[in-house]
Every structure is written in structure tokens, then in C-alpha cells.
Amino acid sequence: MQIEQNIKDIKAQLKEKSKDLHRHEEAKEIIRLVGKKTQDQLQYHISDLVTLALEAVFSDPYKLKVDFVQRRNRTECDLLFVRDGNDMDPLESSGVGAVDVACFALRIASWSMMNPKTRNTLILDEPFKHLRGDLENERVLQMMQSISKMLNIQIIMVGDVKVPKELMMEYADRVFECSIKNRVSKIIQL
């Protein structure tokens, strides 16, 4: 009699554990689907924004590909440049100017996804120091001006002397020139 009752209790526990396992598997699948949808939205948001920035600056731009991969039982994100159907590591296969533009766009994408957003100010120290030529510099300044207006974000940037002052003054609200002589700093608004 006692053995029969023990068997009955064990069968009831097994049935309950089986239901629990089924509920956990359903919950795991829901979490996986939500994670996949989030990854798809991030992939779309990040790759589109960075690709638009690259297209705004370069004549023959790369596109950015965001690839979520499983490594060491974790999801990791690979960022790749794509040109002519070929995936490339940005740091090994592109000019450093393209990486500068992509990094700037990634900062903007990251800021725009924050909720709540931090202050509407982005401070940058020579973010485009590897760009070559006035055309690329002008396109970057146009892009920054557009992003600043679209997102209502103030961009404070330390620039390089190789960008003509006239060009900076055309796209910036204010331009300051800093110099130092005999250990005395001098700042004038242009």
C-alpha cells in the first residue's frame, strides 16, 4: 500500500515537472524570438545609419553589415564593411577615414537608441583626422550639420588645422581658433 502511494506521488510529481519543463521551453522560445527581433531592429538601425554616413562622405562607399553570431555560448556582434558583395574587416581592409566616419555614425546610433537620452551634446576630439582632401571634409561637415539638425543634438568638435577655416565657418554655428604662445593660451572666435 505504501509503495503504491509512493509510486502515485512520484507520477504526480513527474507530471508536474513535465508541465514545468514545457512552460520553461515555451518561455525560452519567446525570449529567443524577442532577442532575434531586437537583433534585427538593431542590425537595421545601426547598419542603415552607418551606411548613410559613409554614402554621404565617400564616392565609392562601403556598406556596414551587422552580423550577430554565437561564440562561446554568447551572442556577439561583428561589424563588417561590404563592397562588391565581399565582407571585410573594417580595420584591415579600408582606409582609416572610412573607419572614422563609421565610428562617428556608431556613436550617433548608440546615442539615438538610449532611453532616456543623455544631454543633447556630443563632444568629439578630432573624430575625422584621417580624412583626406577638402571634398571629404566638406561632406563630413555637411553630414554633421544635417545630423545635428535632425536629432537636435549639439556637436562640439576639436578640429584639425588642415580643414580650411572658411569651410568650417560655412557649416558650424561657431568656430573658435585656439593657439598657445609662451605658455599662454589664446582663444578667438572666427
C-alpha positions as CSV (number, residue, x, y, z in Angstrom):
1,M,0.0,0.0,0.0
2,Q,2.8,2.5,0.9
3,I,4.8,1.6,-2.2
4,E,1.7,2.2,-4.4
5,Q,1.2,5.6,-2.7
6,N,4.8,6.5,-3.3
7,I,4.5,5.5,-7.0
8,K,1.4,7.6,-7.3
9,D,3.1,10.6,-5.7
10,I,6.2,10.2,-7.9
11,K,4.0,10.0,-11.0
12,A,2.2,13.2,-9.9
13,Q,5.5,14.9,-9.3
14,L,6.8,13.7,-12.7
15,K,3.6,15.1,-14.4
16,E,4.1,18.5,-12.7
17,K,7.8,18.6,-13.6
18,S,6.9,17.8,-17.2
19,K,4.5,20.7,-17.3
20,D,7.1,22.9,-15.7
21,L,9.6,21.8,-18.3
22,H,7.1,22.6,-21.1
23,R,6.4,26.1,-19.7
24,H,10.1,26.8,-19.4
25,E,10.7,25.7,-23.0
26,E,7.9,27.9,-24.2
27,A,9.3,30.8,-22.2
28,K,12.8,30.2,-23.6
29,E,11.4,30.2,-27.2
30,I,9.6,33.5,-26.5
31,I,12.8,35.1,-25.1
32,R,14.7,33.8,-28.2
33,L,12.1,35.3,-30.6
34,V,12.2,38.7,-28.7
35,G,16.0,38.6,-28.8
36,K,16.0,37.9,-32.5
37,K,13.6,40.7,-33.2
38,T,15.7,43.1,-31.1
39,Q,18.8,42.0,-33.0
40,D,17.1,42.5,-36.3
41,Q,16.0,46.0,-35.3
42,L,19.5,46.9,-34.0
43,Q,21.0,45.5,-37.2
44,Y,18.7,47.6,-39.3
45,H,19.1,50.8,-37.3
46,I,22.9,50.5,-37.0
47,S,23.8,49.3,-40.5
48,D,21.5,51.8,-42.2
49,L,22.7,54.8,-40.2
50,V,26.4,54.0,-40.7
51,T,25.9,53.2,-44.4
52,L,24.1,56.5,-44.9
53,A,27.0,58.3,-43.2
54,L,29.6,56.5,-45.4
55,E,27.5,57.3,-48.5
56,A,27.3,60.9,-47.5
57,V,31.1,61.3,-47.4
58,F,32.6,58.9,-50.0
59,S,32.1,58.5,-53.7
60,D,32.6,54.7,-53.6
61,P,31.4,53.9,-50.1
62,Y,31.4,50.7,-48.1
63,K,28.1,49.5,-46.6
64,L,28.1,48.4,-43.0
65,K,26.9,44.9,-42.2
66,V,26.0,44.0,-38.6
67,D,26.3,40.2,-38.0
68,F,25.1,38.6,-34.8
69,V,27.0,35.3,-34.2
70,Q,27.1,32.8,-31.4
71,R,30.5,32.3,-29.8
72,R,31.4,30.7,-26.5
73,N,27.7,30.3,-25.7
74,R,27.1,34.0,-26.1
75,T,25.8,36.3,-28.8
76,E,28.4,38.6,-30.2
77,C,28.2,41.4,-32.8
78,D,30.6,41.6,-35.8
79,L,30.7,44.8,-37.7
80,L,31.9,44.3,-41.3
81,F,32.3,46.6,-44.3
82,V,30.8,45.3,-47.5
83,R,31.8,46.3,-51.0
84,D,31.0,44.4,-54.3
85,G,29.5,41.6,-52.3
86,N,32.6,41.0,-50.2
87,D,32.7,41.2,-46.4
88,M,35.8,42.8,-45.0
89,D,37.2,43.6,-41.6
90,P,37.0,47.5,-41.4
91,L,40.3,47.8,-39.6
92,E,42.2,45.7,-42.1
93,S,40.7,46.4,-45.5
94,S,39.5,50.0,-45.6
95,G,41.0,53.4,-45.4
96,V,41.2,54.8,-41.9
97,G,38.9,57.7,-42.9
98,A,36.1,55.3,-43.6
99,V,36.6,53.9,-40.1
100,D,36.5,57.4,-38.7
101,V,33.1,58.1,-40.4
102,A,31.7,54.7,-39.3
103,C,32.8,55.3,-35.7
104,F,31.1,58.7,-35.7
105,A,27.9,57.2,-37.1
106,L,28.1,54.4,-34.5
107,R,28.3,57.0,-31.7
108,I,25.2,58.7,-33.1
109,A,23.3,55.4,-33.4
110,S,24.2,54.5,-29.9
111,W,23.1,57.8,-28.5
112,S,19.9,57.8,-30.5
113,M,18.9,54.4,-29.0
114,M,19.4,55.5,-25.4
115,N,16.3,55.8,-23.4
116,P,16.2,58.2,-21.7
117,K,18.6,60.1,-23.7
118,T,21.5,61.9,-22.2
119,R,22.0,65.6,-22.8
120,N,21.9,66.6,-26.4
121,T,25.6,67.3,-26.6
122,L,28.3,65.2,-28.2
123,I,31.9,66.2,-27.6
124,L,34.4,64.9,-30.1
125,D,38.2,65.2,-30.3
126,E,39.4,65.1,-33.9
127,P,37.0,62.4,-35.0
128,F,37.8,62.7,-38.7
129,K,41.6,63.2,-38.5
130,H,42.2,60.6,-41.2
131,L,40.1,62.0,-43.9
132,R,42.0,63.2,-47.0
133,G,41.0,66.2,-49.1
134,D,38.7,69.1,-48.9
135,L,35.8,67.3,-50.6
136,E,35.6,64.6,-47.9
137,N,36.0,67.2,-45.2
138,E,33.2,69.3,-46.7
139,R,30.9,66.2,-47.0
140,V,31.6,65.3,-43.4
141,L,30.7,68.8,-42.2
142,Q,27.5,68.7,-44.3
143,M,26.6,65.3,-42.7
144,M,27.3,66.6,-39.2
145,Q,25.2,69.7,-39.8
146,S,22.3,67.6,-41.1
147,I,22.5,65.1,-38.2
148,S,22.8,67.9,-35.7
149,K,19.6,69.5,-37.0
150,M,17.7,66.2,-37.5
151,L,18.4,64.9,-34.0
152,N,18.5,68.3,-32.3
153,I,22.0,67.5,-30.9
154,Q,24.8,69.9,-30.3
155,I,28.2,68.7,-31.6
156,I,31.3,70.3,-30.1
157,M,34.3,69.2,-32.0
158,V,38.0,69.8,-31.8
159,G,39.1,70.0,-35.4
160,D,42.3,69.8,-37.4
161,V,44.1,72.7,-38.9
162,K,44.1,71.1,-42.3
163,V,40.4,71.9,-42.7
164,P,40.1,75.4,-44.2
165,K,38.6,77.9,-41.8
166,E,36.1,79.2,-44.4
167,L,34.8,75.7,-44.8
168,M,34.3,75.2,-41.0
169,M,32.6,78.6,-40.7
170,E,30.2,77.7,-43.5
171,Y,28.8,74.6,-41.6
172,A,29.4,75.4,-37.9
173,D,27.4,77.7,-35.8
174,R,30.5,79.0,-34.1
175,V,34.2,78.4,-34.8
176,F,37.0,79.2,-32.3
177,E,40.7,79.2,-33.0
178,C,43.0,78.2,-30.2
179,S,46.7,79.0,-30.0
180,I,49.4,78.9,-27.4
181,K,52.4,81.2,-27.2
182,N,54.9,81.5,-24.3
183,R,52.6,79.1,-22.3
184,V,49.6,81.4,-22.7
185,S,46.5,80.1,-24.4
186,K,44.6,82.4,-26.7
187,I,41.1,81.7,-27.9
188,I,39.3,83.8,-30.5
189,Q,36.0,83.4,-32.2
190,L,36.2,83.5,-36.0
